Amino acid sequence: MNLNKLFFAAVIVLSANASFAQDTNEASHLLTISIPQVALLDLEAASTTITLAATVPALAEAGLPITFGAAATNSTIWMNYSSIVKGALVRKVTVAITNGAVPDGLKLTVLASAASADGAGTKGTAATAITLTNTASDIVTGIGSTWTGDGVNKGRNLTYQLDYAGTETDYADLRFVDIAAPLTITYTLSDI
């Protein structure tokens, strides 16, 4: 008889557990979504080392000045960037000469093109041509969450132009340089 009572009690306990563990027509669990903050920038070209040069007077004719034409312009470098911002934050790209200096009597400018059609998001707005110095200048502002595409012909094309600092009257400041030390031009993507 005690064995029957024990068996009956075990059946009741197992039945009670089974009734509480029954599946229903609804179930749930927690899931966390994580989106990283991203700020990446690179320069793309066959070579990111470029040379800008003045042109000797036509036909090496005495009495004419050197000129700054095609050999003093370069548009081979493309700036690509990816950005995921936090909240209403926006970013900018600045540019500066971080090593070296433009020779006296000359100015070096850079112009960022409109963004290519590749990519998506808030790519920002490019400034007009910037005269490069050792002080950082904004070249693209208002960058939000975006990506521009990777590689040449993606993002923004950078056009460098070497010219007289003002007018040909700056000619007196020009000096021959046998082997010029290269300038380091640095682009920085940062929060505003």
N, C-alpha and C positions, 0 to 999 in steps of 0.2 A: 504494500500500500504506500509506503514511504517513497518507493521507487516511482510509482505512478504520479505522486504529487510533485516529485522533483522533475520528472519528465514534463508534466503539465506546466510547471513554472518556467522551465527552459523554453518551451514553445511560446509562451506568452511574451517572454523577454525578446526572443528572436523576432516575433511578429511585430512587436512594438518598434524595434530598430528598423525593420524593413519598411514599415509604414512611414517613418520619418525620412528615409533616404530615397523616397520615390522620386523619379524624374517628373518634371512638370512641362508645360508648354512654353516656359520662359527660363532663360539662364543668363547670367552676366558675369563679366570679369573686368578688371582694370587694364587700360592700355595707355602708355605714356608716349607722347609725340615729342621728339627733340629735333629742333632745327638749329644748326650751328650758326654762329656769327661768322661771316666770311669777308675777308678783305685781301684779295690777291690781284697782283698786277705784274705783267711782263711785257717785254719789248720783243717783237718778232721781225726778222729779216734774214736774208741769206747771210749777212754779216751786220752786226750792230756797230762795227767800227767804220766810220765814214770820214772822208777827207773833203774839205771845201777849199777851193783855191781861187785866187785872182787870175785873170787872163792877161798875158803880155799884150801890149798894144798890137793892133792889126799889122801884119807884115813887118813886125819889129820896127815900126816907124818912129824915129826920134821925135820927141816933142809931144807925144800922146800919152795919156795916163793908162795905168792898168785898169781893167774893168772887172765887174763882178756880174757874170752872166750865168750860163748853164753850169759851169764848173764850180760855182759858188752856191749852188742850190742842190738839195738832196731830199727826196721823198720816198726813201726805201724802207723806212722803219714804221711798223704798226704797233700801236699800244692796245693790248688786250687787258680786260679786267673782269673780275667776278666779285659781286658784293651781295651780302645779305645783311641788312641793317636791323637794329633793334628799335622797335616802336617807330616814332616819327623822325628818328635820326637820319641825317643825310651825310654824304661824304664828298670829298673833293680830291682832285689830283693836283699836286704842286710840282713845279720843275725849278731846278736851280743848278748852277755850276758848282759842284762840290769839290773840284780840284782843278787848279789852273785859272787862267784869266784870258779873256779876249784881248788880243794885241791892241795897243793904243791906236786910235784913229779908225777903228773898226767896230761894228756891232754885229752880233749874232742873234737872229730871231728864230723862233719856232712857232708854228701854227698847227693846231690840232684840227683835223677835218671834222665834219659832221660824222656821227657814228654810222657805221655800215648797217645794212639791213639785217645782218645776222644777229642772233641773240634775241633777248627780250628784256622787258622791265624798264626801270627808270635809269636811262644811260647818262643823264646829266646834259649840261650845256657847255660847249667849248667857248673859250675866250677868243678875242681877236689875237693877232700875232703878238707874241711876248718877246721883249728884248731880254735875253738871258744875262743874269748877273749871279753873284754869290748869295743873293737873297731869294728865298723861295717865292714864286709867283703862282697864283691859281691859273691852271690851264683848262681844267674841267671842273665845274661845280654842280651841285644839285644831284649827285649820284645817290640813288636809292638801292633797292634790291634789283639786281640786274646781272646779266652776263652778255658779253659782246661777241662771242665766238673766239676760237683759238687759231692763231696763225696769221700769215700774211694775208692781206685783203680783208681782215676782220678787225672790228673795233674802230680805232681812229688812226688815220694816217698822219704822220708827223712830217712837216716840211720845214727844213732848216734853210736859212738864207744868210749868207755873209755879205756885208755891204759896208760902205763908208759909215762912220759913226754919225755924221751929219751931212756934210756936202764934200765935194772934192777939196774944199779948203782944209780938210783934215788930212790931206795928203802929206803934209809936213811931219805928221806923227808916225807915219808908216816906217817900219824898219824891216830889213831883210832878216829872215830867220832860216838858217840852214836846215836844222832839224827841230821842228817845233814840238814841244811836249804836248801830248794830247790833253784835251779837256775832259773831265768826267762830268757828264750831264746826268742828274739823278731825278727820277720821277717817284713821287710818294703818294700813295692812296691812304687818306686818313679821314677820321671823323671831323666834322665841322663843330 
